[in-house]
Amino acid sequence: MIHGFTRRSFVAGATIALAAPAILRFARAAEPLLLRCSLDTAPSHGRNVAIADYLQKLEKASNGAIQTKLFGSGQLFADLNVSKALIEGQVEMACPGHWVLTGVVPDCDMFQLPVFYGQDISVTHRATDGKAGAHISDEIDSKLRTHVLGKWLDLGYQNWYSTSKPINSLADLRGMKIRSPGGAGISWRIQFWGAIPNTTAWPNVPLALSQGTFDGFVSTDESVASAKLWEAAVKHSYADHQFVGEYIPMVSNIFWRKLSPDLQNLMVSLWEQNIDAYRASMFQRQIDARKAMQSNGVSVVDASKDDLADARKKMMAAQATLIKDSKLSPEIVKLATADIGSAA
């Protein structure tokens, strides 16, 4: 970073103005480049819908120079395994959740800092769209040999869900086996409240629930609804908005280097032009998903503001342990704190 100006901000800023005329310059290639994108959520999931729209726009805008194919439901790779596939060129694009990247880029666990717990989504955007997010994107590019396209795609508020045992407060988690999507920070929080963490890839969650492998899990209303997990015995939810899940759009460097500068600029600018609409759609889908859950018999208990503040205070007192366990760098803690500012 030079004077706060990264190569990512330069590319994103410079290419927006070029996007429209660039579309006209592309001639159909004799042999189009194939872009395969791997997701592990169902086709009806908001992430799949957003990425499918982006890929369709990309194929059209490139005049067929880039041919795209979306593989959902873990057909190619679970998000837990897609990083290696990107590095090895087994897939050209993915948009995994930050929580599955923490093994390689520990700073992706910054969302587990207690300051994010129970906060409005706008607080998260201060960090993801600020210097903290840029720092993490650069780390991902370096360590995973990828190119992050731009702003991250919101999944939405992460909450607790359970089968037979209702969760009416964090105290009810004690002794429960809770599925974590991944990352040391989420496991830390699960253990902090006296539960036992279990990491299971998302495509395996419905079967694991029906078999009683765990008693509950951390996820979002949209993920529950798109997978119809009430059919796998999910009956209860405790909505505490413990953090906002973020998907990070990335392209393998092996593919990225095959693209002309115009095509690289097109991919970045198309993402920039559409990400705000994708975020808004994801936010609405979470609202609709909650209604769908409740109409299918899932009870929802909302944490009160006092309960959230009390829980945040207790976790803040133990934050040093979280930082150590999650291997968060002093730099990311400093940047995130600065980005959030008065919300802390």
C-alpha positions in Angstrom: 0.0 0.0 0.0 1.4 3.5 -1.0 -0.4 6.4 0.7 -3.4 4.2 1.3 -3.8 3.5 -2.4 -3.7 -0.2 -3.3 -3.4 -1.8 -6.7 -7.0 -3.1 -6.1 -8.4 0.4 -5.6 -6.6 1.6 -8.7 -8.0 -1.2 -10.9 -11.5 -0.9 -9.5 -11.5 2.8 -9.9 -9.9 3.0 -13.3 -12.0 0.3 -14.9 -15.5 1.5 -14.2 -15.2 4.2 -16.8 -13.9 1.7 -19.3 -16.5 -0.9 -18.9 -19.1 0.2 -21.4 -16.8 1.0 -24.3 -14.7 -2.1 -23.5 -17.8 -4.3 -24.2 -17.8 -3.1 -27.8 -14.1 -3.9 -28.4 -14.3 -7.6 -27.7 -14.3 -9.9 -30.7 -15.5 -13.4 -30.2 -12.5 -15.6 -29.7 -11.9 -18.6 -31.9 -11.5 -20.7 -28.7 -13.2 -19.0 -25.8 -11.7 -19.2 -22.3 -13.7 -21.4 -20.0 -14.5 -20.1 -16.5 -15.8 -22.7 -14.1 -17.1 -21.4 -10.8 -17.5 -23.7 -7.8 -20.0 -23.0 -5.0 -21.3 -25.5 -2.4 -24.7 -24.0 -1.7 -27.9 -24.9 -3.5 -29.0 -23.2 -6.8 -31.7 -21.3 -4.9 -29.3 -19.8 -2.4 -28.7 -16.1 -2.8 -25.0 -16.5 -3.4 -25.7 -18.8 -6.4 -28.3 -16.4 -7.8 -25.9 -13.5 -7.6 -22.9 -15.3 -9.1 -25.1 -16.8 -11.8 -26.2 -13.3 -12.8 -22.6 -12.0 -12.8 -21.4 -14.9 -14.9 -24.2 -14.4 -17.4 -23.4 -10.7 -17.6 -19.7 -11.5 -18.0 -20.3 -13.9 -20.9 -22.5 -11.4 -22.7 -20.2 -8.4 -22.1 -17.1 -10.3 -23.3 -19.0 -11.2 -26.5 -18.4 -14.9 -25.7 -14.6 -14.5 -25.2 -15.2 -15.9 -21.7 -17.6 -18.9 -21.5 -18.8 -19.6 -18.0 -20.2 -22.6 -16.1 -21.5 -22.5 -12.6 -21.3 -25.6 -10.4 -23.4 -25.5 -7.3 -24.3 -27.8 -4.4 -20.6 -28.8 -4.0 -20.6 -30.6 -7.4 -17.0 -29.8 -7.8 -15.7 -28.8 -4.4 -17.0 -27.9 -1.0 -15.9 -24.4 0.0 -13.6 -26.0 2.7 -11.6 -27.5 -0.2 -11.9 -24.9 -3.0 -8.8 -22.9 -2.0 -6.5 -25.8 -3.1 -8.5 -26.2 -6.3 -8.0 -22.5 -7.2 -4.2 -22.8 -6.5 -3.9 -25.9 -8.7 -6.1 -24.5 -11.5 -8.8 -27.2 -11.1 -11.4 -24.4 -11.1 -11.2 -20.8 -12.3 -13.4 -19.0 -9.8 -15.0 -19.4 -6.4 -16.7 -17.2 -3.8 -16.1 -19.0 -0.5 -17.0 -17.7 2.9 -14.3 -16.0 4.8 -14.5 -18.6 7.6 -13.2 -21.4 5.3 -10.1 -19.4 4.5 -8.8 -18.8 8.0 -6.5 -21.8 7.9 -4.4 -20.1 5.2 -5.3 -16.4 6.0 -5.9 -16.2 9.7 -6.9 -12.5 9.4 -10.1 -13.6 7.7 -11.3 -14.4 11.3 -11.4 -10.7 12.1 -15.2 -10.9 12.1 -15.1 -12.9 15.3 -13.7 -9.9 17.2 -16.3 -9.1 19.9 -16.7 -5.6 18.5 -18.7 -7.1 15.6 -21.0 -9.1 17.8 -24.6 -8.1 17.5 -23.8 -5.0 15.4 -25.7 -3.6 12.4 -24.4 -4.8 9.0 -23.2 -1.2 8.3 -20.5 -1.7 10.9 -19.2 -4.7 9.1 -19.1 -2.8 5.8 -16.9 -0.1 7.4 -14.3 -2.8 7.8 -14.8 -4.9 4.7 -14.9 -1.9 2.4 -12.1 -0.1 4.3 -8.5 -0.7 5.0 -9.0 -3.9 6.9 -10.9 -5.6 4.0 -8.2 -4.3 1.5 -5.5 -5.8 3.7 -7.2 -9.2 3.8 -7.9 -9.2 0.1 -4.2 -8.6 -0.6 -3.2 -11.4 1.8 -5.6 -13.7 0.0 -4.2 -12.8 -3.4 -0.6 -13.5 -2.2 -1.2 -16.7 -0.3 -3.9 -18.3 -2.5 -2.5 -17.1 -5.8 -5.8 -15.5 -6.7 -7.2 -12.1 -7.7 -10.0 -10.9 -5.5 -12.5 -9.1 -7.8 -13.6 -6.3 -5.4 -16.1 -5.8 -2.6 -17.2 -8.8 -0.7 -20.7 -10.3 -1.0 -22.8 -10.3 2.2 -24.2 -13.6 3.3 -25.9 -12.0 6.3 -26.3 -12.2 10.0 -25.0 -15.5 11.5 -27.2 -16.9 14.3 -27.7 -20.1 16.3 -30.1 -22.9 15.2 -31.0 -26.2 16.9 -33.1 -29.3 16.6 -34.7 -30.6 19.7 -33.4 -28.2 22.4 -34.7 -24.6 22.2 -32.0 -21.8 22.5 -33.6 -18.9 24.4 -30.3 -17.5 25.6 -26.6 -18.1 25.3 -26.7 -20.0 28.5 -28.7 -22.7 26.8 -25.7 -23.5 24.6 -23.8 -25.1 27.5 -23.1 -28.8 26.8 -24.5 -28.7 23.2 -22.6 -30.0 20.2 -22.6 -27.1 17.7 -21.6 -27.3 14.1 -19.2 -24.5 13.0 -18.7 -23.7 9.3 -15.0 -23.3 10.0 -12.4 -21.0 11.5 -10.8 -20.9 14.9 -12.8 -17.8 15.9 -16.2 -19.3 15.6 -15.0 -22.4 17.5 -13.7 -20.0 20.2 -17.1 -18.4 20.6 -18.9 -21.8 20.7 -16.5 -22.9 23.4 -16.7 -19.6 25.2 -20.4 -20.2 25.8 -19.8 -23.8 27.0 -20.7 -25.7 23.8 -18.6 -28.2 21.9 -17.6 -27.2 18.3 -17.9 -29.6 15.4 -16.8 -28.6 11.8 -18.8 -30.1 9.0 -18.9 -29.1 5.3 -22.2 -27.4 4.4 -23.3 -30.1 1.8 -23.1 -32.7 4.6 -25.2 -30.7 7.2 -28.7 -32.0 6.4 -27.6 -35.7 6.8 -25.6 -34.9 9.9 -28.5 -33.2 11.5 -30.9 -36.0 10.8 -28.4 -38.5 12.2 -27.9 -36.4 15.4 -24.2 -35.7 14.7 -24.6 -32.3 16.4 -27.4 -30.5 18.3 -27.3 -27.2 16.5 -25.2 -25.0 14.3 -24.1 -21.5 13.3 -25.5 -20.2 10.0 -28.0 -17.8 8.5 -31.7 -17.8 7.8 -31.1 -17.8 4.1 -28.8 -20.9 4.3 -31.4 -22.7 6.4 -34.3 -21.8 4.2 -32.5 -22.6 0.9 -31.6 -26.0 2.2 -35.1 -26.5 3.8 -33.4 -27.6 7.0 -36.7 -27.8 8.8 -37.0 -31.0 6.9 -33.8 -32.1 8.7 -35.4 -31.5 12.2 -34.4 -27.8 12.7 -37.0 -26.3 15.0 -35.4 -23.4 16.9 -33.3 -20.3 16.3 -31.6 -17.8 18.6 -31.0 -14.6 16.6 -28.1 -12.7 18.0 -26.4 -11.5 14.8 -23.1 -12.7 16.1 -21.3 -11.6 12.9 -22.0 -11.0 9.3 -20.8 -13.7 7.0 -19.0 -12.5 3.9 -18.3 -14.3 0.6 -15.1 -13.3 -1.1 -15.1 -13.4 -5.0 -11.8 -14.7 -6.3 -10.3 -15.8 -9.6 -7.4 -18.2 -9.9 -4.2 -16.5 -11.1 -3.7 -19.3 -13.6 -6.9 -18.1 -15.3 -6.4 -14.4 -14.6 -3.1 -14.4 -16.4 -4.7 -15.8 -19.5 -7.0 -12.7 -19.8 -6.1 -9.6 -21.8 -6.0 -6.4 -19.7 -9.4 -5.5 -21.2 -11.0 -8.7 -20.1 -9.4 -8.3 -16.6 -10.8 -4.8 -16.4 -14.2 -6.0 -17.6 -14.4 -8.7 -14.8 -13.5 -6.1 -12.1 -15.8 -3.4 -13.4 -18.8 -5.7 -13.9 -18.4 -6.8 -10.3 -18.2 -3.2 -9.0 -21.3 -2.2 -11.0 -23.4 -5.0 -9.5 -22.1 -5.7 -6.0 -24.4 -3.1 -4.3 -27.5 -4.7 -5.9 -26.3 -8.2 -5.0 -25.8 -7.1 -1.4 -29.3 -5.5 -1.3 -30.8 -8.7 -2.7 -29.0 -10.8 -0.1 -30.3 -8.6 2.7 -33.9 -9.0 1.5 -33.5 -12.7 1.0 -32.5 -13.0 4.7 -35.7 -11.3 5.7 -37.8 -13.5 3.4 -35.9 -16.6 4.6 -36.8 -15.9 8.2 -40.5 -15.7 7.3 -40.1 -19.0 5.4 -38.5 -20.6 8.4 -41.3 -19.4 10.8 -44.0 -20.5 8.4 -42.4 -24.0 8.4 -42.5 -24.3 12.2 -39.1 -22.9 13.2 -39.4 -20.7 16.3 -37.2 -17.6 16.5 -36.0 -15.8 19.7 -34.4 -12.4 19.2 -31.7 -11.4 21.5 -32.4 -8.1 23.3 -30.1 -5.1 23.0 -29.1 -5.5 26.7 -28.3 -9.2 26.2 -26.2 -8.4 23.1 -24.3 -5.6 25.0 -23.7 -7.9 28.0 -22.4 -10.7 25.8 -20.2 -8.4 23.9 -18.7 -7.0 27.1 -18.0 -10.5 28.4 -16.3 -11.6 25.2 -14.3 -8.3 25.0 -12.8 -9.2 28.4 -11.4 -12.4 26.8 -10.5 -10.9 23.5 -6.7 -11.5 24.0 -7.3 -15.2 24.1 -9.5 -15.1 20.9 -6.7 -13.1 19.1 -4.1 -15.7 20.1 -6.3 -18.7 19.3 -7.3 -17.3 15.9 -3.8 -16.1 15.1 -5.0 -12.6 14.2 -2.2 -10.2 13.3 -1.8 -7.0 15.3 -2.2 -5.2 12.0 -5.7 -6.5 11.2 -6.9 -5.8 14.8 -5.6 -2.3 14.4 -7.1 -1.7 11.0 -10.5 -3.2 11.9 -10.7 -1.1 15.0 -9.8 2.0 13.1 -12.3 1.3 10.3 -15.2 0.7 12.8 -14.4 3.8 14.8 -17.1 5.0 17.2 -19.1 1.8 16.7 -16.6 0.0 18.9 
